[in-house]
Amino acid sequence: MMKEFEIRADYTRDTIVVYQAYNKAIAKAAVENQKFSAPFSFSRMTWIKPSFLWMMERSNYGQKSNQECTLAIHIKREAWEKALKLAILTSPEKRVYPNPKIWEEEFENAKVYVQWDPERNIKGNKLEYRSIQIGISRYLIEEFNEDWIVKIEDYSPLVKKILNLTKQGEFNKAKKLLPIEKIYPLSYEIAQRIGSEN
């Protein structure tokens, strides 16, 4: 039974995969340079998501305008955990912030934001449990780009394959192509901070 708030991800001992969707120009430059460059914007927040199916819901399997290319960004686990340690929830959940004043102050100065959204299944239906997404503010975005990223892969061909199978009603075949995501272990401190359940 999945807990409502836990991180599931494709990760190794050293890295974790997060997803983002961009237009072809940004994606092509990112894959070629193995980091982001113009026309990517360094002056606005960027959201990273470890759930492949949540990303698919967000980009409609790469069919939304400016989200045609799905990138799998392998980042250092120590960087991911640094982000979680700095993160502030986007709303003052009582289970995390008994005092809403404290949340207000922390939210004002946050460098990283956390949001828990309903996870999706292969058909795009909402599930009972949540998926995390992390918003990296412009104060950390250069560091994310220069120091956190280990590898950037273009998953767009995989996304197309999965989309075509789902259109044909071949959901079991499509499921076999999904990246394998397992529960990501968190320290007690981080779990408390982001409202996760260990």
C-alpha positions in Angstrom: 0.0 0.0 0.0 1.5 3.3 -1.0 1.7 6.1 1.6 0.1 9.4 0.5 3.3 11.4 0.8 6.5 9.6 -0.2 9.1 10.1 -2.9 9.3 7.5 -5.6 12.1 7.8 -8.1 14.5 6.1 -10.5 17.8 6.4 -8.7 21.2 4.8 -8.2 23.7 5.0 -5.3 24.9 8.4 -6.5 22.2 10.0 -8.8 18.4 10.5 -9.1 16.5 11.1 -12.3 14.2 14.1 -12.5 12.1 15.1 -15.5 11.4 18.3 -17.3 9.7 19.0 -20.6 10.8 21.7 -23.0 10.6 22.8 -26.6 13.0 21.4 -29.2 15.5 24.3 -29.1 16.0 24.2 -25.3 16.1 20.4 -25.2 18.5 20.0 -28.2 21.0 22.5 -26.6 20.7 20.8 -23.2 21.4 17.3 -24.6 24.3 18.6 -26.7 26.0 20.6 -23.9 24.9 18.3 -21.0 23.7 21.4 -19.3 21.2 24.2 -19.9 22.0 27.2 -22.1 20.0 29.8 -24.0 17.2 29.9 -24.8 16.7 28.4 -21.4 15.8 31.1 -18.8 17.9 31.5 -15.7 15.8 34.2 -14.3 12.7 32.2 -13.4 12.0 29.1 -11.3 12.4 25.7 -12.8 10.4 22.7 -11.5 11.9 19.2 -11.4 9.8 16.0 -11.0 11.0 12.5 -10.2 7.7 10.9 -11.3 7.7 10.0 -15.0 3.9 9.5 -15.2 3.2 12.8 -13.4 5.5 14.5 -16.1 3.5 12.7 -18.8 0.2 14.1 -17.3 1.8 17.6 -17.2 3.0 17.5 -20.8 0.3 15.3 -22.2 3.0 12.9 -23.4 4.9 15.6 -25.1 1.9 16.9 -27.0 1.6 20.3 -25.2 3.1 23.3 -26.9 6.7 24.0 -25.7 6.8 20.7 -23.9 7.4 18.4 -26.8 10.7 17.0 -25.5 11.0 15.1 -22.3 14.4 15.3 -20.6 15.6 12.8 -18.0 18.1 14.8 -15.9 20.4 12.7 -13.7 21.4 14.9 -10.7 23.6 14.1 -7.7 21.7 12.6 -4.8 23.6 14.9 -2.4 22.3 17.9 -4.5 18.7 16.5 -4.4 18.9 16.2 -0.7 20.4 19.6 -0.3 17.3 20.9 -2.2 15.0 19.0 0.1 16.7 20.4 3.2 16.1 24.0 1.9 12.6 23.3 0.7 9.4 25.0 1.9 6.0 23.7 1.1 3.9 25.9 -1.2 1.0 25.9 1.3 1.0 26.0 5.1 0.2 22.4 5.8 -0.7 22.0 9.5 1.2 18.7 9.7 4.4 20.5 8.9 3.8 24.1 10.1 1.7 24.2 13.3 2.3 28.0 13.3 1.3 29.6 9.9 3.4 32.7 10.8 6.6 30.7 10.6 5.5 29.3 7.2 4.9 32.8 5.9 8.4 34.0 6.9 10.1 30.9 5.5 8.1 31.0 2.3 9.1 34.6 1.7 12.7 33.7 1.8 12.6 30.2 0.2 15.1 29.2 -2.4 13.4 25.8 -3.0 9.7 25.0 -3.1 7.9 21.7 -2.6 4.5 20.7 -4.0 2.7 17.4 -3.6 0.4 16.6 -6.5 -1.9 13.6 -7.1 0.1 10.9 -8.7 -1.2 9.5 -12.0 -1.5 6.1 -13.6 -0.7 5.1 -17.2 -4.2 6.2 -18.2 -3.7 9.6 -16.6 -6.2 8.9 -13.8 -5.5 10.5 -10.4 -4.3 8.1 -7.7 -4.8 8.2 -3.9 -1.2 9.1 -3.3 1.0 12.0 -4.2 4.0 12.8 -6.2 6.6 15.4 -5.3 7.8 18.3 -7.5 10.6 20.6 -6.5 10.8 24.3 -7.6 14.3 25.6 -7.8 14.4 29.4 -7.6 16.6 31.7 -9.6 18.9 31.9 -6.6 20.0 28.3 -7.0 19.4 27.7 -10.7 23.0 28.4 -11.8 24.3 25.9 -9.2 21.7 23.4 -10.3 22.9 23.7 -13.9 26.7 23.8 -13.1 27.1 21.5 -10.2 24.1 19.2 -9.8 23.6 17.7 -13.2 25.5 14.6 -14.1 23.8 13.6 -17.3 20.9 14.8 -19.5 19.0 12.3 -21.7 16.3 12.9 -24.3 13.4 10.5 -23.4 11.2 11.9 -26.2 11.4 8.7 -28.4 10.4 6.6 -25.3 7.5 9.0 -24.6 6.3 8.6 -28.2 6.5 4.8 -28.0 4.5 4.7 -24.7 1.9 7.2 -26.1 1.4 5.1 -29.3 0.8 2.0 -27.2 -1.7 3.7 -24.9 -3.5 5.0 -27.9 -3.9 1.4 -29.1 -5.1 0.4 -25.7 -1.9 -1.7 -25.1 -1.5 -0.5 -21.5 0.3 -3.5 -20.3 2.9 -3.2 -23.0 3.2 0.5 -22.3 3.8 -0.2 -18.6 6.7 -2.4 -19.3 8.5 0.6 -20.9 8.1 2.9 -17.9 11.2 3.8 -15.9 11.3 1.8 -12.6 10.6 4.0 -9.7 11.2 2.9 -6.1 10.7 4.6 -2.7 13.5 7.1 -2.1 14.9 6.8 1.5 14.8 10.0 3.5 16.3 11.1 6.8 13.8 11.9 9.6 14.8 15.6 9.4 14.1 15.8 5.6 10.9 13.8 5.8 9.6 16.2 8.5 10.6 19.2 6.6 8.8 18.3 3.4 5.8 16.5 5.0 6.8 13.1 3.8 5.9 9.8 5.5 8.8 7.5 6.4 
